[in-house]
């Protein structure tokens, strides 16, 4: 029979598809297996509705045979096959899909799972083959037909010998090049790997004759090679089984094998949703962070399956960044795929599934926080930073979703507390949430400003991560209560009598304070007396949005060429003996008062863990003071 030509547009599509759409050559096997599964589905469905077609469901299968000598891969199914007319329509016109047509004709009927909806999948064969032969026999025809093509040049269809109903595809694998080792595709290990990766959950057995070495009977050291038929796929995915019948050990084994982890997951989330968009999801929270989690190399995302066939290894659109640590998969029959089946159409279906996945993860974490506090705190020690970044990112657009999942160390028992727990046990007249920031809990407890707040009986949140205060700044308040840094200048706890006493002390010594302020004018906004210090002589407080710890954090960032500076106030303990010394110097030696002012300022900076500009100068001042001690 004379060779037929593809239409001009089909030639262009074929050339474009081979060289562009399919960037990953190995998916050819996924496409052919999916097509074979579709063909078996069609035949089985027809056997239920047509008396003339008899099918034993136990006999339905897909077979793969490797012929290394002739460089052939042979894929056979006992599905519905094709008539000559169907072969011409389905294989002669690119993007003409029999699967899609069948689905459209039966779209109102249930239990029809058709994977291949686009005809171009078959043509992925030409990425690895220089000749493709398709032998097929349909229950609707007495004869079998053969479709043969070597690519863009065209194809021919002719009668052939084939006894059984179904389709046999013979791929002649290309010769190796400098860039590509096509011979890998006729190796048993490679076929097993590809079936496991892409088609492990096809509902029909995928079988292949494989070679095994075994000890020769009657010998102790002599081995022989035998051939056995092996089923390569497991067929029933764990996520489609009923949750009540799956043991946690099975989930653990699946996770550790699927995602190459040496540890069991910290949390397993298994859910199935039926409705406008149906899907199964099996999600895992790992018990440790990936080594590259906070690097640009880390890729978040869930594996995405369409009817058990792997479509994307990491679908980033299914997870928000703040849940990027979650691993797992989603399997749906309702996804709209483009012609390559490599990419999803970004439509409402995917957005709805992604939103549901996000809500499910959040609700499971809330349950864990409520019912499994110890397990949640273990989770939070690993992933709490990521949740905080999620609350802070994009100017706090997700803060309301995440604020009740956040934990902070409390001064009351030095254990984790939620913002809800803090506010529920606040003092009756307390209208703000107090917090303090430092590199470690021990350093926070040594801050001069801590004492006064604690002595008033108020609980303080200890913030030890760089991100913590930024999170509270973006939250602004919780349950109507503002967040206030104990080191800020706007803490007002004194009685009216104490305030008046402080006001009088400031007025009586305003000239002395003026000199100190002028001396430190490049470093502080103000100098003032305070009643919130106990044993400490001085401290630094801040006014405005930026705290001292935020200053330190921002100045540590790479690429920050212009250092930022918080607006600081030097506060002097009104009851400390240093006040008497300052008054004496004001009356007797104003130059010495200036030196003392600088020393007190440097001391306050050191208490806060800030650098000082001239350590040598400060050392000389201290030495002068020591040498003048009588």
Protein Blocks (a to p, Z undefined) as FASTA:
>chain_A
ZZddddfklmmmmmmmmmmmmmclklmmmmmmmmmmmmmmmmmmmmmmmmklccdfklgc
cdddddfknopacdddfbebpafklmmmmmmpghiafklmmmmmmmmpghiacfblcfkl
mmmmmmmpcbdcdddddfkbfbdcddddebjnoccddddddfbgcdddddddddddfkbc
fklmmcfklmmmmmmmmmmmgcbdcddddddddddehiakbccdddddddfbgoiafklp
cfklpcfklmmmmmmmmnopabdcfbdcddddedjbgcdddddddfbdcfklmpckbccd
ddddeehiafbfbdfklpcfklmmpgcddddfkbccdfkomaccddfklmmmmmmmmmmm
mmmmmmmmmmmmmlmmmmmmmmmmmmmmmmmggnhlmmmmmmmmpccddfklopacdfkl
mmmmgcfklcbdcddddfblklmmmpmklmmmmmnopacdddfbfklmmmmmmnopaghi
acddfkbckbcfbcfklmmmmmmmmmmmmmmmmmmmmmmmmmbmbdcddfkbckbmbdcd
dedjbdfklmmmmmmpghiabacdddddddddfkbmklmmmmmmmmmommlmmmmmmmmm
mmmmmmnopacfblmlmmmmmmmmmmmpZZ
